[in-house]
Amino acid sequence: MIVDLRERRPVSRRRRLMVGALCWLAVVPGAAWAALRLVGLDRGPLVQALAFTPYVAAWSPLPLVLTLVLRRRRPALVAAVATVALVAVVAPRALPSAQPTASGPTVRLLTANLLAGAADPHTLVELVRAQQVDVLAVQEFTPAARAELDRLGLDRLLPHRQLNALDGTPGSGLYSRFPIGDVGVRHNRGAWGFTQAFGTIAVAGAPPVRVESAHPAAPYAVDQVDFWRTDLAAQPPATPDGMLRILAGDFNATLDHGPLRALLRTGYVDAADATGRGLTGTWGPYDGDLIPPVTIDHVLVDRRIAARSVDVFRLPGSDHRAVLATLALPARAGTSAPTWTARATTGQTRARARP
């Protein structure tokens, strides 16, 4: 049998071209994603997409294996760089990091988005009771939710509070076992008008701690992205040489979003990231859609505060999970913690410092 090699060459060349094209098709999406993440191009619709970076990082070794098996060097090199980049920014969230020496009291802080008051109040109160929660930050907090939580005994578990209960999604609240002073409410700019209740908590044996229930605008549409960036930029920065600060709540941002990383650089630490729980999803699936969970609820603590553990709990009725952080505060030097007086008015606590 005589084979004409001239007829086989075009076939082999076409096959090589097809295999090469397949490799590049497999490699380019991950490489582009890595570039966008590293450069910080969270603009427009990319803001929502970048929230799923951990899933892309988990998928990224597959194109690398494919290109190595098919012996395509250039695509393999690009795939290797993309894999290393994505794994490098994501994997540390699953590993605990060194904590500061904090010899002061322990505080257990829980944050929960109540989905316009639809979250099951009984579950929330039981969480506070069973987990011995000291401070509770709530978002999307309504008057009906406030009344039901108190009916179930939250007012006895956490008697000190700064509440801004509003119908719909704008409301915010801060409950505490410890006295709260210097209270207020921050108003964000997004279409839903989210608010953030805050106050200074006096824990015996520790310096005063400024705690705020965070809820920046959600980038659910392209025309909301600017509000999202503005609200995140307006969050109170850490004060490493001043008062201790904690921001806890629904940030509508993951650690793959530049504005949240910029906030961390002011001197905060993400408690979940510090304890190796930074990849635990806190939001989704939403309304039955097949959206994998993402981590948009955070407890950001002053870098002088040690994060001991973070746990995530299902909250029926809400599309968010409740996040519980166990924190060790630095010890107060010299004098004892300040004493606060509080006066309840129409369901809110007005507090001021007393020398």
N, C-alpha and C positions, 0 to 999 in steps of 0.2 A: 504494500500500500504506500503510495506516495503522498506526502502532506506538503502542501504549498505554504511555507513559512510566511510568505507575504500576506496571506489571507488571515493568519493568526495574529500578526502584530497589531492591526487596528483593534481587534477584539480585546487583546491584553491591555492595550493603551486605554481603551474606553473603560475597562474594568478598574484600572488604577485610578483613573480620573474620578470614577464614581465612588470608589472607596475613600479617596482623598476628600471629596466633597462631603461625604457622609461624616467623616471625622471632624471636619471644620464645622458642619452643622451642629454636631454634638458639643463641640468645644466653645464656640463663640458665645452662646447665651451665658454660660457661667463666667467666662472671661469678662464680658460686658458688665455683668452684675457685680463682679469683684471690683472693677474699675469705678463703677458708680458709687459703691459703698465706701471705697477708700478715699475717693475724691470728695465725697459728701454731697452728691448732687440730688438731695432730696427736695425736688421741686415738682409742682403739678401732680400728675398721677403717680409719679415715682415715689411719693411719700407713702402711699398705701402699700405699694409693691415692696419697698425696702423693709417693711415690718416682717416679711417672710424670709429674710436672709438666712436664719438658721436652717430652714428647710432646704434652701439652695446649697448651703454649705454641706449638709448631709448627703445631697445628691452629687456634689461636685467630683468625688473620686471615680464615679462611673465613666464619664468621658475619658478620664486619664487611663483607666484600665483598658477601655476600648482602643484608644490610640496606641497603647503599648502592645496590645495583642496584635494589632494590625501593622505594627512597626512603622508608624508614621511619626517621624521625629519632631517635625515642627509643631504639628497639632499637639503632640504629647508634651512638648516643652511649655506651650501656652496653657494647656490643661493643668500641668503641674504647678505653674505659678499661680493660677487662679485658685486651685485647691488649697495651696499653702496659705494664700492671702485670706480666703474665706474661713478656713479652719482656725487661723491665728486670731481672727477677731471674734469668733463665736465660741470656740472650745473653752477659753478661760472662765466662761460663765458657769460651767459645770464643775469647776474646781474651787474649793475654798481658798481664800487668801489670808495672809497674816492680818491679825487684828491688833488694834492699839491696846495698850495696858489701861484698863478702865476698872478702878477699884470701888466705884460708887454703886448705888442701888441699881437693881434690874427693873426695867419697865417693859411690859408686854403691850404692844401697840397693834391694833387691828384696823385695817381700812377696807371699806366696802362701798361699791357703787350700787345703789338701790334700784336702778332702772325706773326712774320717775315714781318711786315709792312702791313698785310692784314686788320687790323682794319680800320673801316670807319673814315677817318680824319675829315669829317664834324661833326660827332657826338662828337668827342673828342674836337674840337675847340669850339663847342657850349657848351659843358660841362664846359670848362674853362671860357667861357664868362658868362654863366648863373649862375654858382656857384661861380663866383668871385674868381677863383683859384689864389693863389699867387705863388705857387711852383708846378711844374709838373715833375714827375719822370717817364721815359718811358723805357721799356725793349723791346728787339727784334725790334730794331729801325733801319730802313733802310734809305739809301739816298733818295729813292723815297718818303718815308713817310715824311722825313724832308722837302723836296721841296714842297710837297702838303700842309703840315701844315702851312708853311709860306705863301703859295699862298692864303690860307684861312684866314690869318690874325693873326696867332699865334705869329709872330715876333713882332707885335704891342702890343699884350696883355701881352706877357712875353718876353721882349726884351733882357734879360740877360740869357746866356746859356753856358753850357759845353756839347758838343755833340760828340759822337763817333758813327756816323751812319755807319753801315756795312751791306752788303748784307747778307740775310739769317737771322739767329737768334742771332748772337753775339752782335749786336749793343746795345747801351745804351745812354740815354740822360738826361740832367737836365736843365729845363727851370725855370726862376724866374722873378717875378716882381721887385725883389730887386737885387742890384749888387752882383755878385759872384766873389770871389777871391780864391787863393790857389787851383786851379783846377787840376784835374788829372783823370786817368782812371785805374781801377783795372782789372787785367786779371785773370779769374778763370781757373780751371784745367780740367773741364769736357770735354766730347767728342765734345760738340758744341762750346766750347771756349767762353762762355758768358763773357761780360765785364760789368764794373760798373763805370759809370761817377760819379764824386763827386766834391764838391766845398764848400767853406765857404760862407754863405749868411749873408749879413749885413742888419739887420732889425732895423730901427730907434727905439731907446728906449729899445732895448734888447741886450744881449751879442751876439757875433758871433755864428752862428749855422752851424755845419758841416753836410751837407746833402749828402747822397749817394743813388744812384739808385741800389738797391740790386738785384742780380740774380745768386744765386749759382746753381751748376749743378743739373740737374733733375735726380732722381733715377729711370728712366724709365726702366732700366734693371739691373740685379744683378751686372754686371761688372762696373756699374756706381756708385754704392753705396759708394765705398771708395772715389771717387771724390766728391760726395755729402757731405760726412762727412768732408772732407778736406776743401771744400769751405766754409761750414758753420763755421767751426772752425777758418777759416782765416778772417771772417768778423770782422771789427773793433769793439773792445769792447767799451762799454760805459765808459765815463770818469766822474764819479760822482763828482770828485773834480776838474775837469778841464773844457774844452770846452763842450758846449752842442752838442749832436749828435742826428741825426735822420737817421735811415735806413728805406727806403721805397721801396717796390717792390715785385717781385715774388720770394719768398724764397724756393719754392718747398718743403715746410715743414709746418706742422700744429703744434699746441701747444701740440700735443701728441707725437711729436718727440723729443728725448733727446737732440740732438745738438742745436735745436732752444731754448729749455728751458735753456740750458747752456748759450747761448748768452744773454738771458733775465736776467739771474742771475748776469751778469756783471754790471747791472744798468739800463737796458731798461725796458720799459713798453709797452705791446702791446695795441695800442690805441683802437682797437675794443673790446678787452677783458675788458679794463678799463671802457668802456662806455656801456657794456652789449650787444654788437653786435658781440661777439666773435664766435657765431655759424652760422653767415651768410656766406653762401658758396660764394667763389670767382672764382672757377674753375670747369668746367664741366657743362653738359655732353660734351664729347669730340668725335668729328667725328661721331656723331649720336649714339655712344655706350650708353647703359643704365647705366651710372655711375652717382651716386648721387653727387651733388656738395660738394666740400670740401674747407676748408679755408686755402689757401696756399699763398695768397697775404696779406701782413701785412704792417703796419706803426709802427715801433718801435721807441719810443721816450725816451729821457733822463727822468729819474724819476722826475726831477725838472720841466718838462713841463706838463701842465695839458691838458688832452684830453677832449674836450668839447662834441664832437659828431663824429660819423663815419657813412657814408652813402655809399652804394654800387650801382653802375649804370651799366646797360647793355651796352656793347660796341660791336655793330654789326661788324662781320668779325673776332672777336677774341674769343678764347675759355675762356678768362678771363673776369672778370668784373672789372671795374675801382673802386678804393677805394678812397674816399674823407674823410680826417680827418681834423677837425677844432681844432686847437691847440692854447693854451695860453702860451706864453713864459714868463719866469721870467723877471722882469724889470732889465734894466742895471743899475748898481750902479755907481754913480758919473759922469763919463764922458759920452759923446754921443757916438753913434755907429760909427765904423770906416768908413771912406770914401774910396770907391773903384773906380779905373779907369779901364775901359775895352776897349779892342781893338778887333774888329771882324776880324777874319782871316779865309777865305774859309769856311764860315758857322759856325765857332766855335767862342766862346768868350774866349780870353786869358785875364786873370785878375790878378792884383797884388794889394797888400795893399799899400796905400799911407799914411804915418804918418800924 
